Each structure stands twice: as C-alpha cells, then as structure tokens.
Amino acid sequence: DASGAQFNAGKEMLDVDSVFAQFKKGVAKAVSADDVDTHYDLGIAYREMGLIDDAINEFRVAATGEKKACLSFTMVGLCFMEKGEVALAIESFGQALSVPNRLPREEVGLYYELGSAYEAVEQYGDALAFFERVYEYDPTFRDVADRVNRLRALYNEGASGAV
C-alpha cells in the first residue's frame, strides 16, 4: 500500500531528526564552551552536512576562543554567504578583521571574501577596493587579477591599466 510506504518513510525521517536532536544534546553536555577546537570541528562537520544554522552556532562558540576567533568568524561569514544573507556575512567578515591576532594570510582571505560579498550585492566599488587590496598583497591569489580587471572594466576605471 503506497500510503503505508509514505507513512513509514515519513516516520524514518522523523526518527533521523530525533536521533540528530539527541546527538546535539549529547554534544552540548559533553563539550564545554571553552573547547573551541571541538566546536570549530563540529562547525565544519555540520557545514559539510548542509546544517548551516548548526554550523554557524558552533563557529560562534569557537570564535570566543582567541586562537580560533578569526577563522571562526570567517566561517560564520561563509555560512551566511551560502544562505544568501550577504549583510550578515559582511558583518561576520568584519568581526574577523577586528580580531587582533589575525595572520596576514587570514586578512588577505577576508579582503577577498568581502570583495566577493560586495560583488554579490552589486556594490562594485566596494568589491573592487577589497579585491585591489588582495591584489596588492598577492597578485596570484585565487582569481583576484581577473576580478579586478572585470570590475575596473565595469566602472571604466581601466584608465589605470589592466593588472
């Protein structure tokens, strides 16, 4: 009977959700808030499973620890980009940039992500400014040269020359 099969399929889905909810409760009890490495790793796992909101929550906990703060805020921003919530992504990337002990390569990556975020919301001037900062630091970083050239052409700012 088809309706019986649909009922059973729905019941299995409910059971998976229930099991996962129990798993998260167990993790919350077993992992202290100051174990930033584990929270960061959980964030990665949740993101890979497509559980973006759970990933964001874990990365936010991980960001409370000094050694993972910049990377964790960056991951929160990337998660928001996946969700299409660009303004929240930009805010998170900004938080990552405010972390005092960030590394130069983290900063360059953040400028690139900010450029991508601003480009996504068609704020091309801001996007270009961030991509140019990346280009100044490392002209071979990802596809930054192409992005700078494309945005300059879009703005007819090519007078300064292609990179």
C-alpha atoms as an extended CHARMM CRD file, in Angstrom:
* protein
*
       163  EXT
         1         1  ASP       CA              0.0000000000        0.0000000000        0.0000000000  PROA      1               0.0000000000
         2         2  ALA       CA              1.5080000000        3.3170000000       -1.1540000000  PROA      2               0.0000000000
         3         3  SER       CA              0.1460000000        5.3620000000        1.7420000000  PROA      3               0.0000000000
         4         4  GLY       CA              1.7150000000        2.9120000000        4.1910000000  PROA      4               0.0000000000
         5         5  ALA       CA              5.0700000000        3.2960000000        2.4480000000  PROA      5               0.0000000000
         6         6  GLN       CA              4.7820000000        7.0680000000        2.6140000000  PROA      6               0.0000000000
         7         7  PHE       CA              3.9200000000        6.8690000000        6.3020000000  PROA      7               0.0000000000
         8         8  ASN       CA              6.9270000000        4.6640000000        7.0040000000  PROA      8               0.0000000000
         9         9  ALA       CA              9.2280000000        6.9400000000        5.0010000000  PROA      9               0.0000000000
        10        10  GLY       CA              7.9560000000        9.9070000000        6.9970000000  PROA      10              0.0000000000
        11        11  LYS       CA              8.4130000000        8.0180000000       10.2370000000  PROA      11              0.0000000000
        12        12  GLU       CA             12.0260000000        7.1880000000        9.3160000000  PROA      12              0.0000000000
        13        13  MET       CA             12.6990000000       10.8440000000        8.5320000000  PROA      13              0.0000000000
        14        14  LEU       CA             11.2320000000       11.8450000000       11.8730000000  PROA      14              0.0000000000
        15        15  ASP       CA             13.4040000000        9.2580000000       13.5920000000  PROA      15              0.0000000000
        16        16  VAL       CA             16.5500000000       10.6320000000       11.8990000000  PROA      16              0.0000000000
        17        17  ASP       CA             15.6480000000       14.1370000000       13.0440000000  PROA      17              0.0000000000
        18        18  SER       CA             15.0160000000       12.8530000000       16.5510000000  PROA      18              0.0000000000
        19        19  VAL       CA             18.3080000000       10.9700000000       16.6450000000  PROA      19              0.0000000000
        20        20  PHE       CA             20.1870000000       14.0200000000       15.4260000000  PROA      20              0.0000000000
        21        21  ALA       CA             18.4950000000       16.2240000000       18.0170000000  PROA      21              0.0000000000
        22        22  GLN       CA             19.5860000000       13.7720000000       20.7150000000  PROA      22              0.0000000000
        23        23  PHE       CA             23.1130000000       13.7830000000       19.2800000000  PROA      23              0.0000000000
        24        24  LYS       CA             23.2780000000       17.5730000000       19.5130000000  PROA      24              0.0000000000
        25        25  LYS       CA             22.0390000000       17.4830000000       23.1030000000  PROA      25              0.0000000000
        26        26  GLY       CA             24.7260000000       14.9440000000       23.9500000000  PROA      26              0.0000000000
        27        27  VAL       CA             27.3890000000       17.0670000000       22.3130000000  PROA      27              0.0000000000
        28        28  ALA       CA             26.2170000000       20.1380000000       24.2080000000  PROA      28              0.0000000000
        29        29  LYS       CA             26.5760000000       18.2320000000       27.5000000000  PROA      29              0.0000000000
        30        30  ALA       CA             29.9140000000       16.6190000000       26.6290000000  PROA      30              0.0000000000
        31        31  VAL       CA             31.7430000000       19.5460000000       25.0340000000  PROA      31              0.0000000000
        32        32  SER       CA             32.4900000000       22.5700000000       27.1530000000  PROA      32              0.0000000000
        33        33  ALA       CA             32.1320000000       26.0360000000       25.6690000000  PROA      33              0.0000000000
        34        34  ASP       CA             35.8680000000       26.6620000000       26.0880000000  PROA      34              0.0000000000
        35        35  ASP       CA             36.7700000000       23.6600000000       23.9030000000  PROA      35              0.0000000000
        36        36  VAL       CA             36.9650000000       25.8620000000       20.8310000000  PROA      36              0.0000000000
        37        37  ASP       CA             38.7660000000       23.2770000000       18.7070000000  PROA      37              0.0000000000
        38        38  THR       CA             35.9360000000       20.7750000000       19.0710000000  PROA      38              0.0000000000
        39        39  HSD       CA             33.2830000000       23.4180000000       18.4300000000  PROA      39              0.0000000000
        40        40  TYR       CA             35.1700000000       24.5200000000       15.3220000000  PROA      40              0.0000000000
        41        41  ASP       CA             35.4040000000       20.9080000000       14.1120000000  PROA      41              0.0000000000
        42        42  LEU       CA             31.6900000000       20.4250000000       14.7570000000  PROA      42              0.0000000000
        43        43  GLY       CA             31.0120000000       23.5680000000       12.7420000000  PROA      43              0.0000000000
        44        44  ILE       CA             32.9690000000       22.1180000000        9.8290000000  PROA      44              0.0000000000
        45        45  ALA       CA             31.1030000000       18.8160000000       10.0900000000  PROA      45              0.0000000000
        46        46  TYR       CA             27.6940000000       20.4820000000       10.2710000000  PROA      46              0.0000000000
        47        47  ARG       CA             28.5260000000       22.7050000000        7.3070000000  PROA      47              0.0000000000
        48        48  GLU       CA             29.5910000000       19.7010000000        5.2470000000  PROA      48              0.0000000000
        49        49  MET       CA             26.2790000000       18.0310000000        6.1260000000  PROA      49              0.0000000000
        50        50  GLY       CA             24.3840000000       21.1200000000        4.9660000000  PROA      50              0.0000000000
        51        51  LEU       CA             23.3180000000       22.0320000000        8.5010000000  PROA      51              0.0000000000
        52        52  ILE       CA             24.2890000000       25.6540000000        8.0670000000  PROA      52              0.0000000000
        53        53  ASP       CA             22.4810000000       27.1080000000       11.0890000000  PROA      53              0.0000000000
        54        54  ASP       CA             24.0380000000       24.4920000000       13.3720000000  PROA      54              0.0000000000
        55        55  ALA       CA             27.4270000000       25.2240000000       11.8200000000  PROA      55              0.0000000000
        56        56  ILE       CA             27.0050000000       28.9480000000       12.4710000000  PROA      56              0.0000000000
        57        57  ASN       CA             26.1730000000       28.2490000000       16.1170000000  PROA      57              0.0000000000
        58        58  GLU       CA             29.2840000000       26.0840000000       16.5520000000  PROA      58              0.0000000000
        59        59  PHE       CA             31.5540000000       28.5830000000       14.8100000000  PROA      59              0.0000000000
        60        60  ARG       CA             30.2120000000       31.3630000000       17.0360000000  PROA      60              0.0000000000
        61        61  VAL       CA             31.1220000000       29.3330000000       20.1220000000  PROA      61              0.0000000000
        62        62  ALA       CA             34.5580000000       28.6180000000       18.6390000000  PROA      62              0.0000000000
        63        63  ALA       CA             35.0190000000       32.3440000000       17.9800000000  PROA      63              0.0000000000
        64        64  THR       CA             35.0050000000       33.0020000000       21.7220000000  PROA      64              0.0000000000
        65        65  GLY       CA             38.4500000000       31.4370000000       21.9070000000  PROA      65              0.0000000000
        66        66  GLU       CA             41.3530000000       33.6550000000       20.9520000000  PROA      66              0.0000000000
        67        67  LYS       CA             43.1780000000       31.1130000000       18.7860000000  PROA      67              0.0000000000
        68        68  LYS       CA             40.1720000000       30.3010000000       16.5690000000  PROA      68              0.0000000000
        69        69  ALA       CA             38.3790000000       33.6540000000       16.5580000000  PROA      69              0.0000000000
        70        70  CYS       CA             39.4300000000       34.9890000000       13.1550000000  PROA      70              0.0000000000
        71        71  LEU       CA             38.9480000000       31.6790000000       11.3810000000  PROA      71              0.0000000000
        72        72  SER       CA             35.6280000000       31.0440000000       13.1320000000  PROA      72              0.0000000000
        73        73  PHE       CA             34.1760000000       34.4470000000       12.2470000000  PROA      73              0.0000000000
        74        74  THR       CA             35.3370000000       33.8440000000        8.6740000000  PROA      74              0.0000000000
        75        75  MET       CA             33.4710000000       30.5370000000        8.6270000000  PROA      75              0.0000000000
        76        76  VAL       CA             30.3460000000       32.2170000000       10.0090000000  PROA      76              0.0000000000
        77        77  GLY       CA             30.5880000000       34.6750000000        7.1330000000  PROA      77              0.0000000000
        78        78  LEU       CA             30.9920000000       31.8830000000        4.5840000000  PROA      78              0.0000000000
        79        79  CYS       CA             27.9480000000       30.1240000000        6.0350000000  PROA      79              0.0000000000
        80        80  PHE       CA             25.8920000000       33.3050000000        5.7200000000  PROA      80              0.0000000000
        81        81  MET       CA             27.0680000000       33.6390000000        2.1060000000  PROA      81              0.0000000000
        82        82  GLU       CA             25.7890000000       30.0940000000        1.4830000000  PROA      82              0.0000000000
        83        83  LYS       CA             22.4510000000       31.1410000000        2.9290000000  PROA      83              0.0000000000
        84        84  GLY       CA             22.3690000000       34.2570000000        0.7430000000  PROA      84              0.0000000000
        85        85  GLU       CA             22.4660000000       36.5190000000        3.8040000000  PROA      85              0.0000000000
        86        86  VAL       CA             25.1910000000       38.7880000000        2.4880000000  PROA      86              0.0000000000
        87        87  ALA       CA             24.7740000000       41.6120000000        5.0110000000  PROA      87              0.0000000000
        88        88  LEU       CA             25.3270000000       39.1550000000        7.8780000000  PROA      88              0.0000000000
        89        89  ALA       CA             28.2900000000       37.6740000000        6.0110000000  PROA      89              0.0000000000
        90        90  ILE       CA             29.8630000000       41.1250000000        5.6550000000  PROA      90              0.0000000000
        91        91  GLU       CA             29.3010000000       41.7520000000        9.3670000000  PROA      91              0.0000000000
        92        92  SER       CA             30.9820000000       38.4310000000       10.2390000000  PROA      92              0.0000000000
        93        93  PHE       CA             33.9550000000       39.1120000000        7.9670000000  PROA      93              0.0000000000
        94        94  GLY       CA             34.2740000000       42.4980000000        9.6730000000  PROA      94              0.0000000000
        95        95  GLN       CA             34.3160000000       40.7770000000       13.0650000000  PROA      95              0.0000000000
        96        96  ALA       CA             37.0950000000       38.5090000000       11.7980000000  PROA      96              0.0000000000
        97        97  LEU       CA             39.0950000000       41.5460000000       10.6880000000  PROA      97              0.0000000000
        98        98  SER       CA             38.7340000000       43.0600000000       14.1590000000  PROA      98              0.0000000000
        99        99  VAL       CA             40.4740000000       40.0800000000       15.7940000000  PROA      99              0.0000000000
       100       100  PRO       CA             43.8420000000       41.4090000000       16.9730000000  PROA      100             0.0000000000
       101       101  ASN       CA             45.9350000000       38.2680000000       16.4470000000  PROA      101             0.0000000000
       102       102  ARG       CA             44.8990000000       37.5230000000       12.8740000000  PROA      102             0.0000000000
       103       103  LEU       CA             47.5570000000       36.4270000000       10.4190000000  PROA      103             0.0000000000
       104       104  PRO       CA             48.3590000000       38.3700000000        7.2310000000  PROA      104             0.0000000000
       105       105  ARG       CA             47.1010000000       35.4760000000        5.0640000000  PROA      105             0.0000000000
       106       106  GLU       CA             43.8340000000       35.4380000000        7.0220000000  PROA      106             0.0000000000
       107       107  GLU       CA             43.4560000000       39.1650000000        6.4200000000  PROA      107             0.0000000000
       108       108  VAL       CA             44.0280000000       38.7480000000        2.6730000000  PROA      108             0.0000000000
       109       109  GLY       CA             41.4670000000       35.9420000000        2.5500000000  PROA      109             0.0000000000
       110       110  LEU       CA             38.9870000000       38.1640000000        4.3720000000  PROA      110             0.0000000000
       111       111  TYR       CA             39.5210000000       41.0180000000        1.9310000000  PROA      111             0.0000000000
       112       112  TYR       CA             38.8210000000       38.5610000000       -0.8800000000  PROA      112             0.0000000000
       113       113  GLU       CA             35.6460000000       37.2860000000        0.8090000000  PROA      113             0.0000000000
       114       114  LEU       CA             34.4990000000       40.8520000000        1.4510000000  PROA      114             0.0000000000
       115       115  GLY       CA             35.1010000000       41.6610000000       -2.2100000000  PROA      115             0.0000000000
       116       116  SER       CA             33.0110000000       38.6410000000       -3.1890000000  PROA      116             0.0000000000
       117       117  ALA       CA             30.2400000000       39.6180000000       -0.7860000000  PROA      117             0.0000000000
       118       118  TYR       CA             30.0700000000       43.2000000000       -2.0370000000  PROA      118             0.0000000000
       119       119  GLU       CA             30.1300000000       41.9750000000       -5.6170000000  PROA      119             0.0000000000
       120       120  ALA       CA             27.2110000000       39.6410000000       -4.8170000000  PROA      120             0.0000000000
       121       121  VAL       CA             25.0950000000       42.6340000000       -3.7730000000  PROA      121             0.0000000000
       122       122  GLU       CA             26.3000000000       44.6930000000       -6.7420000000  PROA      122             0.0000000000
       123       123  GLN       CA             28.2960000000       47.1560000000       -4.6420000000  PROA      123             0.0000000000
       124       124  TYR       CA             31.0340000000       47.0640000000       -7.2270000000  PROA      124             0.0000000000
       125       125  GLY       CA             33.0780000000       49.9850000000       -5.9320000000  PROA      125             0.0000000000
       126       126  ASP       CA             33.4520000000       48.3580000000       -2.5170000000  PROA      126             0.0000000000
       127       127  ALA       CA             34.1460000000       44.9960000000       -4.1470000000  PROA      127             0.0000000000
       128       128  LEU       CA             36.8720000000       46.4940000000       -6.3210000000  PROA      128             0.0000000000
       129       129  ALA       CA             38.5070000000       48.2190000000       -3.3440000000  PROA      129             0.0000000000
       130       130  PHE       CA             38.7940000000       44.9260000000       -1.4450000000  PROA      130             0.0000000000
       131       131  PHE       CA             39.9940000000       42.9710000000       -4.4700000000  PROA      131             0.0000000000
       132       132  GLU       CA             42.6440000000       45.6340000000       -5.1480000000  PROA      132             0.0000000000
       133       133  ARG       CA             43.9290000000       45.2290000000       -1.5760000000  PROA      133             0.0000000000
       134       134  VAL       CA             44.2370000000       41.4900000000       -2.1690000000  PROA      134             0.0000000000
       135       135  TYR       CA             45.9850000000       42.1090000000       -5.4830000000  PROA      135             0.0000000000
       136       136  GLU       CA             48.4990000000       44.4590000000       -3.8500000000  PROA      136             0.0000000000
       137       137  TYR       CA             49.3960000000       41.7700000000       -1.3380000000  PROA      137             0.0000000000
       138       138  ASP       CA             49.3830000000       38.7910000000       -3.7300000000  PROA      138             0.0000000000
       139       139  PRO       CA             48.5170000000       39.2090000000       -7.4170000000  PROA      139             0.0000000000
       140       140  THR       CA             48.2910000000       35.4210000000       -7.7950000000  PROA      140             0.0000000000
       141       141  PHE       CA             45.6850000000       34.9770000000       -5.0520000000  PROA      141             0.0000000000
       142       142  ARG       CA             42.8260000000       32.8870000000       -6.4710000000  PROA      142             0.0000000000
       143       143  ASP       CA             41.2510000000       34.7530000000       -9.4050000000  PROA      143             0.0000000000
       144       144  VAL       CA             41.8250000000       38.2440000000       -7.9900000000  PROA      144             0.0000000000
       145       145  ALA       CA             43.5140000000       39.6350000000      -11.1160000000  PROA      145             0.0000000000
       146       146  ASP       CA             40.5220000000       38.6480000000      -13.2560000000  PROA      146             0.0000000000
       147       147  ARG       CA             38.1040000000       40.1350000000      -10.7620000000  PROA      147             0.0000000000
       148       148  VAL       CA             40.0000000000       43.4150000000      -10.5380000000  PROA      148             0.0000000000
       149       149  ASN       CA             40.1400000000       43.6860000000      -14.3360000000  PROA      149             0.0000000000
       150       150  ARG       CA             36.4470000000       42.8400000000      -14.7250000000  PROA      150             0.0000000000
       151       151  LEU       CA             35.3510000000       45.3400000000      -12.0790000000  PROA      151             0.0000000000
       152       152  ARG       CA             37.6120000000       48.0670000000      -13.4330000000  PROA      152             0.0000000000
       153       153  ALA       CA             36.1450000000       47.4940000000      -16.8980000000  PROA      153             0.0000000000
       154       154  LEU       CA             32.6570000000       47.6290000000      -15.4180000000  PROA      154             0.0000000000
       155       155  TYR       CA             33.4490000000       51.0190000000      -13.9670000000  PROA      155             0.0000000000
       156       156  ASN       CA             35.5140000000       52.1780000000      -16.9420000000  PROA      156             0.0000000000
       157       157  GLU       CA             38.3470000000       52.6050000000      -14.4900000000  PROA      157             0.0000000000
       158       158  GLY       CA             40.5760000000       50.8130000000      -16.9510000000  PROA      158             0.0000000000
       159       159  ALA       CA             42.4150000000       54.0910000000      -17.4260000000  PROA      159             0.0000000000
       160       160  SER       CA             44.6620000000       52.9970000000      -14.5710000000  PROA      160             0.0000000000
       161       161  GLY       CA             45.5640000000       49.9780000000      -16.6800000000  PROA      161             0.0000000000
       162       162  ALA       CA             44.8740000000       46.3110000000      -16.5240000000  PROA      162             0.0000000000
       163       163  VAL       CA             46.6900000000       44.3110000000      -13.9050000000  PROA      163             0.0000000000
